[in-house]
Amino acid sequence: MPLRRSNSTSSIYSNSSIVKPCAELLHYAVSVMICCQILKEGDDEKSSKLDVSFFNESYFTRAKPQTECPGLENIFDFLLRVFKVGQFNADCWIVTLVYTNRLLGLTGMSLTPDNWKPVVIGCLVVAQKVWDDTPLSNVDFTILYPQLKPRHINLLENKILIILQYKLNVSAWLYAFYYFRLRLTCEDSSLFTQQPLSAQKMKTLLYAEPEKTPEKRSMTLIDLPKDRSRGLLN
């Protein structure tokens, strides 16, 4: 019988770490967060104080707005396909989520079935240009998201940069905070239990408060007024 190597103070055997996060774990955790937020906003029925209609998919396609909440599996499949085809680094998940949080907080916007794809894709466009050594051009995103044309991707990127005031820095502390919150989401969800994640469980994960919030070293949604803080991890 072969001996099993054990963890020690000098070696930790794991398929996911903060330096090299597991892409599948992050895909799943971000999908859960997005699905939770859409469900939450559907319950709150609040609207943005700003005109953010240009984040709706129907704004570009001129089709009837999406009203049915997408399932967790649909969100996961969409994001997984985008990241596999685009060959992004797994780290881009975290940076994309940071920018999405900031965008929702600064605009008071809700994630809805009609705008979640443009919001996430727009934040991904910005995140991969900041994080990846060889980022894709905006034209390439029309392959990943065929509903939008190059000018639409350009518009999303421009609007996001203006709203964020070009504050794209993600500190080491903030990156670590998001990474461990996402890992916690995976550990508490069906990825390990192999059981379907119910809507009630999603809301439980969404509203769960961290045990302790460390000292802030960069701008996050914690710095914003409570009535404007609408992030995925708040």
N, C-alpha and C positions, 0 to 999 in steps of 0.2 A: 504494500500500500504506500503510495507516494506521500511524502511529507507535505503538509500544507504550510505555506509561508504566512506568518502572522505580522500584523502591523506592529511597529515599535516607535520609539521616540524619534528615530532617524529615518524611518521609511513608512509611508502611507500608500497603500495600494488602492487606487480609486479610478473609475473610468470618467470622472468629472472633477475638475478643480477650477479655482478662480482664474488660474493662469491659462488653462486649456479646458473651457467648459464643454460639457457634452451637448452637442447640437440638438439631439432628440429631446433631452430634458428641457432645454430652453424653448424649443418649438412648442412643446406641450404646455409649459407653464405660461408662456405669453398668450397662447390660445385660450387658456382658462381665464386669465385676467381680462382679456378682451370680451369674452363671452359673459363674464360676470358683470362687467361694466355696462354692457348693452342691456342686460336684465335689470340692473340697478337704475339706469336712466329711464327705462320703460316704466318703472314703478314711481320714480320721482316726478316725471312729467314736467321737467323744467326746461326752459329755453335759454339760449345764449343772449347776452345783452348786445352782442355784436352781430353784424350780418356775416355769417359764415356759410352761406348757401353754396359757395364755390367749392366746399369740401364734399358736397353730395355727389354721388355717382350720377344721379339723374340730371344734375346740372350740366354734365358733359355729354351724356348719352341722349338727353331729351326724352328719355323713357319714363314710365310711371315709377315714382319713388318706391324703393323697397320698404316694406312695412313688417315683413315676417322676420322674427329674430332668427339668425342663422344658428344652427346647432354647433356644438363644440367640435364635432368631427369635421364639419364643413370648414370651419375656421382653421383647424389644424391642417387639413389637406391643402387649403389655399396657401397658407404661409409656408408649409413644407415644400410645395412645388416651387414657389417663388425663390426660396433659399437654395434649393437644389439646382434649379436651372441657372440662377444667378451666381452660384458658387461663392456665396458670401461667407465670411468668417462667422463662427457662432457668436462671437463677441458683439456683432452688429445687432443681435436681438436685444441685448441689454441697453445699448446706446439708443436704439430705436424706441424702446419703451421709455427711456428718460425723456427724449424729445416729445413723445406723445403725451406724457404726463405734463410737461411744461406747457404744451400747446393747449391742452384741455383746461389747465389752471388759469392761464392768462386770458383765455377767451370766454370761459364759463360754458364752453360747448359741451354737449352730450355726445357720447358715441351712440350711433343709431344703426339700424340695419342698412341704411342708405349711405352713410358716410364713413363707416369703419375702414373699408378698403382704401379709399383715397387718403384718409388720415394716416393710416399705417404705412402705405406705400410712399406717401410724401415724406414722412419722417425717415423712412428707410433710405430714400434717395439722398437725404442730407447726411444721415448717419454713416452710410458706406463711403461717402466722399471724405468724411472726417477720419474714419477708422480704418478703412481698407487701403492697402498700398496701391492696388490697381483697381480703382472704382469703375463701375460701369457708367457709360454715358446715359443721358436722359432718354435718348432714342431707344436704347436697349430695354428700357422698362416697358415699352409698348409691347414687347414680346412676353414679358412676365405678366402684364396686365393689359390685355388686348382691348379692353373697353375704352382705354384712354389713348389719345394721340400725343405726339411729342410736345405740342404746344400746351396740352393739358398738364403734362408732367412738369413743364417749365413753370406754369402758373402755380401749381401746388408748391413747388420748391421755393419760388419767390415769395409767396404768401407766408409760408412757414418761417422763412428767414426774417421777414419783416416783423412778424408777430413775436418771434423769439429775440428780436433785436440783435441778431447775429451772435447771441451768447450761447456758444456751442460747446463750451468747456465742460467736461465730465471728470470730476476729480476722482482720485483713487478711492477715497472714502465712499463717494456716492456710487461708484461702480460696484464696490464690494457690498454695499447695502442692498442694491437691487439684486445682485447675484444670489445672495443668501436668502432673500425673500422669495425669489423664484424657486430656489431649491426647496425651501420649506413648503411651497405650494405643491411641488411634485411629491414630496414625502407624505403630504396629507391627502393626496388625491388618488384616483383610481389607477395611476400609472404603476403603482406598487401593489395595490390590493386587487387589481384586475376586475374591479366592480365598476359599473357605470356611474358617472358623476351626475347626481341629480341637481336640479335647479336650486334646491334649498342648500345643498352642500356648496355650490358655487357661491351663493350669497354669504354663507358662513366664512368661506375663505376670503371673500372680498372685504367683509366688514371686520375681519380679525385684526386686532391691534397688535403691533410689535410689543414685546415685553419691555424694551427699553430703546429709546431713540438716542443714538450717539450725538455728540456735539456736531453741529453743522459747520461745514467748511466751504460750502459753495451753495449757490442758489438752488433751492428745490421748492416743491410745492408747500413745504412746511413754512416757508417764508411768506407765502401769500395769504391774504385775508381768507378766513374760513369760508365765507360765502362764495369765493371764487375758486376754491380748491376742489378740483374734480378729477383727480388723477386715478390711475389704475391701481395704485398701491396705497392710497390714502385710507 
